Amino acid sequence: MWKVDFHSDINELLLSCGMDHTVKLWDLQTGKSRFTYRGHVDSVNAVKFQPYSCLFVTGSGDKTVSLWDIRTNLMV
């Protein structure tokens, strides 16, 4: 696991990213993963929720930045 970020409004949500090319959305109340985001072809080195929204961004070793929506679980 490289980085984590908490949601600014929904404190029970956490994002984590790492060398397995994925980002995981965690429910801190249950301690379980809600969803695994796949789309990068190298390690995901950074993850950050956008304030007051359901969006987050990722930065990867594949030299791309992606925008994701946790409502649809898709890349925007």
C-alpha positions as CSV (number, residue, x, y, z in Angstrom):
1,M,0.0,0.0,0.0
2,W,1.5,3.4,-1.1
3,K,-1.0,6.0,-0.1
4,V,-4.4,6.5,1.6
5,D,-7.0,9.3,1.8
6,F,-10.1,9.9,3.8
7,H,-13.3,11.3,2.4
8,S,-13.8,14.9,3.8
9,D,-17.6,14.5,4.4
10,I,-18.0,10.7,4.8
11,N,-15.4,9.9,7.4
12,E,-16.0,6.1,7.2
13,L,-14.6,6.0,3.6
14,L,-11.0,5.4,2.9
15,L,-9.1,4.9,-0.4
16,S,-5.8,3.0,-0.6
17,C,-3.6,2.4,-3.6
18,G,-0.5,0.3,-4.3
19,M,1.8,-1.8,-6.5
20,D,-1.0,-4.2,-7.6
21,H,-2.3,-1.5,-10.1
22,T,-5.5,-1.0,-8.1
23,V,-7.3,1.3,-5.8
24,K,-9.5,0.0,-3.0
25,L,-12.5,1.8,-1.4
26,W,-12.7,0.8,2.3
27,D,-15.6,1.0,4.7
28,L,-14.0,1.8,8.0
29,Q,-17.1,0.8,10.0
30,T,-17.0,-2.8,8.8
31,G,-13.3,-2.9,7.9
32,K,-14.1,-4.4,4.5
33,S,-13.4,-3.4,1.0
34,R,-16.4,-2.0,-0.8
35,F,-14.9,-1.9,-4.3
36,T,-11.6,-2.4,-6.2
37,Y,-10.9,0.0,-9.0
38,R,-8.9,-1.3,-11.9
39,G,-7.7,0.7,-14.9
40,H,-4.0,1.5,-14.5
41,V,-1.2,-0.8,-16.0
42,D,1.4,0.1,-13.4
43,S,1.5,0.8,-9.7
44,V,-0.9,3.5,-8.4
45,N,1.3,5.9,-6.5
46,A,-1.2,8.6,-5.4
47,V,-4.9,8.8,-4.6
48,K,-6.9,11.8,-3.4
49,F,-10.6,12.5,-2.9
50,Q,-11.9,15.7,-4.3
51,P,-13.5,17.9,-1.6
52,Y,-17.2,17.8,-1.2
53,S,-17.8,15.3,-4.1
54,C,-17.9,11.7,-5.0
55,L,-14.9,11.9,-7.2
56,F,-11.3,11.0,-6.6
57,V,-8.1,11.1,-8.7
58,T,-5.3,8.6,-9.1
59,G,-1.7,9.0,-10.3
60,S,0.1,6.0,-11.7
61,G,3.6,4.8,-12.7
62,D,2.1,4.3,-16.1
63,K,2.3,8.1,-16.4
64,T,-1.5,8.7,-16.4
65,V,-3.8,10.5,-14.1
66,S,-7.4,9.2,-13.8
67,L,-10.6,10.7,-12.4
68,W,-13.1,8.2,-10.8
69,D,-16.6,8.4,-9.5
70,I,-17.5,6.3,-6.4
71,R,-21.3,6.5,-7.3
72,T,-20.8,4.6,-10.6
73,N,-17.4,3.0,-9.8
74,L,-16.2,4.1,-13.2
75,M,-13.5,6.2,-14.6
76,V,-14.9,9.6,-15.7
